[in-house]
């Protein structure tokens, strides 16, 4: 029988070396998880509390009740949710289609003003969109007199504003990714008789699926939680988005209902989380699939 191997304790010098090389990473990871997870746990605890204030939520999950979630049915919450989904989905799809088309043109075609256009896209992104709030507001007022559907208090006008603001940065982002697709693929498809439209829709978009998923996800998330532009343009409560509607519940210090607010915040996080989990496999799997197809 072989003798049992005794556990040799680490010496102080070995412990210090282990902590300096590996241990500090575990410590940073734990701190990051606690720092990121505590607000989420606190919001969930507040949404399950009986009272409508945050002071009673200091003791996490001291009381568990679904009254706040049930009370959402008596408000315009689901109307705001539908408005937000319509605006976010339309903006995400429009951003992907418009940005991909512009990026493909800049990447594959050579025309006068191409370099100037790329430089202009880069320079425009240096200025925050808030600088154009007054101009956008006045433009929609004048446009609403001609085309009421594109004036103030219109979800369609809000989508157009979002598309215009996101087109530049997303085009420049996808342009770099489109350049990684070999031009030999386009030339081989042209020899087989494929048109530019067929090359674009059936080949290039499939090979660039990862960046399309990333742009669509980022556009959806940023639009889903955007507040300032939606608050300026949307005036009636029936057209409000979730960000504007939830803010209205807590904007008054005396009548703030934090129970409804936290319950609505938890429910509104579900579509974003579901979309992220759904697109995650396309982002990861599309990198390997696009390298062997075509």
C-alpha positions in Angstrom: 0.0 0.0 0.0 1.3 3.4 -0.9 1.3 6.0 1.8 -1.4 8.6 1.6 -0.1 11.9 0.2 -0.3 14.5 2.9 -1.6 18.0 2.0 1.4 20.4 2.0 0.2 23.9 3.1 1.4 26.8 1.1 4.1 28.9 2.5 3.6 32.7 2.9 5.8 33.4 0.0 3.8 31.0 -2.3 0.5 32.6 -1.2 1.8 36.1 -2.0 3.0 34.9 -5.4 -0.4 33.1 -6.1 -2.3 36.3 -5.1 -0.1 38.6 -7.2 -0.5 36.4 -10.3 -4.0 34.9 -10.0 -5.7 35.7 -6.8 -6.3 39.4 -7.4 -8.3 38.5 -10.5 -10.7 36.5 -8.5 -11.0 39.4 -6.0 -11.7 41.9 -8.8 -14.3 39.6 -10.3 -16.1 39.2 -7.1 -16.2 42.9 -6.5 -17.4 43.6 -10.1 -20.2 41.0 -9.7 -21.4 42.4 -6.4 -21.1 46.0 -7.7 -23.2 45.1 -10.8 -25.6 42.7 -9.2 -26.6 44.6 -6.1 -28.7 47.4 -7.9 -30.5 44.7 -9.8 -31.3 42.7 -6.6 -32.4 45.9 -4.9 -34.8 46.8 -7.8 -36.3 43.4 -7.8 -36.7 43.6 -4.0 -38.4 47.0 -4.2 -40.8 45.7 -6.9 -41.9 42.9 -4.6 -42.4 45.2 -1.6 -45.9 46.1 -0.4 -45.3 49.9 0.0 -44.7 52.3 -2.8 -41.5 53.8 -1.5 -37.8 52.7 -1.5 -37.3 53.2 2.2 -39.1 49.9 3.0 -36.8 48.0 0.6 -33.6 48.5 2.7 -34.2 45.0 4.1 -34.0 42.9 0.9 -37.1 40.7 0.3 -38.5 41.5 3.7 -42.0 41.2 2.2 -42.8 39.5 -1.1 -46.0 40.5 -3.0 -47.0 40.7 -6.6 -49.4 43.6 -6.0 -47.1 46.1 -7.9 -47.0 43.8 -11.0 -50.8 43.3 -10.9 -51.3 47.1 -10.6 -49.5 47.6 -13.9 -52.6 46.3 -15.7 -54.6 49.3 -14.4 -52.1 51.8 -16.0 -51.0 52.6 -19.5 -47.9 50.5 -19.0 -48.7 47.9 -21.7 -49.5 50.7 -24.1 -46.1 52.2 -23.5 -44.5 48.8 -23.8 -46.2 48.3 -27.2 -45.1 51.8 -28.4 -41.5 51.2 -27.2 -41.3 47.8 -29.0 -42.7 49.3 -32.2 -40.2 52.2 -32.1 -37.2 50.0 -31.1 -37.9 47.2 -33.6 -38.5 49.6 -36.5 -35.3 51.6 -35.6 -33.2 48.5 -35.2 -34.3 47.0 -38.5 -34.1 50.3 -40.3 -30.6 51.0 -38.9 -29.3 47.6 -40.0 -30.8 47.9 -43.5 -29.8 51.5 -44.1 -26.4 51.2 -42.5 -25.5 48.0 -44.3 -26.5 49.4 -47.7 -24.4 52.6 -47.1 -21.5 50.5 -45.8 -21.7 48.2 -48.8 -21.6 51.1 -51.2 -18.6 52.7 -49.5 -16.8 49.4 -49.3 -17.4 48.0 -52.9 -17.9 51.0 -55.1 -15.5 53.8 -56.1 -17.2 57.1 -56.8 -16.4 60.8 -56.5 -16.9 62.1 -53.0 -16.4 58.7 -51.4 -13.5 59.7 -49.2 -15.2 63.0 -48.3 -18.3 61.2 -47.3 -16.5 58.8 -45.0 -14.6 61.8 -43.4 -17.9 63.7 -43.0 -19.5 60.7 -41.3 -16.6 60.5 -38.9 -16.6 64.3 -38.1 -20.4 64.4 -37.6 -20.1 61.8 -34.8 -18.0 64.2 -32.8 -21.0 66.5 -32.2 -23.6 65.2 -29.7 -27.1 64.8 -30.9 -28.4 67.1 -28.2 -27.0 70.0 -30.1 -29.7 69.4 -32.8 -32.7 69.3 -30.3 -33.9 72.8 -31.1 -33.5 72.3 -34.8 -35.3 69.0 -34.8 -38.1 70.4 -32.7 -38.6 73.4 -35.0 -38.3 71.2 -38.1 -41.0 68.8 -36.9 -43.3 71.6 -36.1 -43.0 73.0 -39.7 -43.2 69.5 -41.1 -46.3 68.6 -39.1 -48.1 71.5 -40.8 -47.6 69.8 -44.2 -47.5 66.1 -43.2 -49.3 65.6 -39.8 -47.9 62.1 -39.5 -44.3 63.4 -39.4 -44.9 66.2 -36.9 -44.7 66.3 -33.1 -46.3 63.6 -31.0 -45.8 61.0 -33.7 -44.0 57.7 -33.3 -43.1 57.7 -37.0 -41.3 61.0 -36.6 -39.5 59.7 -33.6 -38.3 56.7 -35.6 -37.0 59.0 -38.3 -35.0 61.0 -35.8 -33.5 57.9 -34.3 -32.6 56.6 -37.8 -30.9 59.8 -38.7 -28.9 60.0 -35.6 -27.7 56.4 -35.7 -26.9 56.1 -39.4 -23.5 57.7 -39.3 -21.8 55.8 -36.6 -23.3 52.5 -37.6 -22.3 53.0 -41.3 -18.7 53.6 -40.3 -18.8 50.6 -38.0 -20.1 48.2 -40.6 -17.8 49.7 -43.3 -14.8 48.4 -41.5 -16.4 44.9 -41.2 -17.5 44.9 -44.9 -13.9 45.5 -45.9 -12.9 42.1 -44.3 -15.0 40.2 -46.8 -12.7 39.3 -49.8 -13.6 41.0 -53.1 -12.8 37.7 -54.8 -16.1 36.4 -53.6 -17.9 39.2 -55.4 -15.9 38.7 -58.6 -16.6 34.9 -58.5 -20.3 35.6 -58.1 -20.3 38.1 -61.0 -18.7 35.5 -63.3 -21.6 33.2 -62.4 -24.0 35.9 -63.5 -25.0 37.4 -60.2 -26.0 41.0 -60.0 -25.0 43.5 -57.3 -28.3 43.0 -55.6 -27.9 39.3 -55.5 -24.3 39.6 -54.2 -25.4 42.0 -51.5 -28.5 40.1 -50.3 -27.3 36.5 -50.6 -23.6 36.6 -50.0 -22.3 39.8 -48.3 -25.1 40.1 -45.7 -24.7 36.4 -44.7 -21.0 36.8 -44.3 -21.4 40.0 -42.2 -24.2 38.5 -40.0 -22.2 39.1 -36.8 -21.8 42.9 -37.3 -25.5 43.1 -38.4 -26.6 41.4 -35.2 -24.4 43.7 -33.1 -25.7 46.9 -34.7 -29.3 45.7 -34.5 -28.8 44.8 -30.8 -27.1 48.1 -29.9 -29.7 50.1 -31.8 -32.6 48.3 -30.1 -31.1 48.7 -26.6 -30.3 52.4 -27.0 -33.7 53.2 -28.5 -35.6 51.1 -26.0 -34.2 53.1 -23.1 -33.9 56.6 -24.7 -35.6 59.3 -22.8 -34.6 62.9 -23.8 -35.7 62.9 -27.5 -38.8 60.9 -26.8 -39.8 63.3 -23.9 -39.4 66.3 -26.2 -41.2 64.9 -29.2 -44.0 62.7 -27.7 -46.6 64.8 -25.9 -49.7 62.6 -25.3 -49.6 59.8 -22.8 -50.9 57.3 -25.3 -47.9 57.8 -27.5 -45.3 57.8 -24.7 -42.5 55.2 -24.6 -41.6 53.2 -21.4 -38.8 55.6 -20.5 -41.1 58.6 -20.5 -44.0 56.8 -18.9 -41.9 55.3 -16.0 -40.4 58.7 -15.4 -43.8 60.2 -15.0 -44.5 57.9 -12.1 -41.6 59.2 -10.1 -41.2 62.7 -11.4 -43.2 64.1 -8.5 -41.5 63.8 -5.1 -44.7 63.7 -3.1 -46.7 61.3 -5.4 -43.8 59.1 -6.6 -44.8 55.5 -6.7 -41.5 53.6 -6.7 -43.3 50.2 -6.4 -44.9 50.6 -9.8 -41.7 52.1 -11.2 -39.5 49.2 -10.1 -42.1 46.6 -11.3 -42.2 48.3 -14.7 -38.5 48.4 -14.8 -38.2 44.7 -14.2 -40.8 43.8 -16.8 -39.3 46.2 -19.4 -35.9 44.5 -19.0 -37.3 41.2 -20.3 -37.4 42.1 -24.0 -33.9 43.4 -24.0 -32.6 40.4 -22.1 -34.4 38.0 -24.5 -33.1 39.7 -27.6 -29.6 39.7 -26.3 -29.7 36.0 -25.5 -31.3 35.3 -28.9 -28.7 37.2 -30.9 -25.8 36.0 -28.8 -25.6 32.7 -30.6 -25.7 34.4 -34.0 -22.9 36.8 -33.0 -20.6 33.9 -31.8 -21.7 31.3 -34.3 -21.8 33.6 -37.3 -18.1 34.2 -37.0 -17.3 30.6 -37.7 -20.2 29.9 -40.1 -19.2 32.9 -42.3 -15.6 31.7 -42.6 -16.5 28.4 -44.2 -19.4 29.3 -46.4 -19.3 31.1 -49.7 
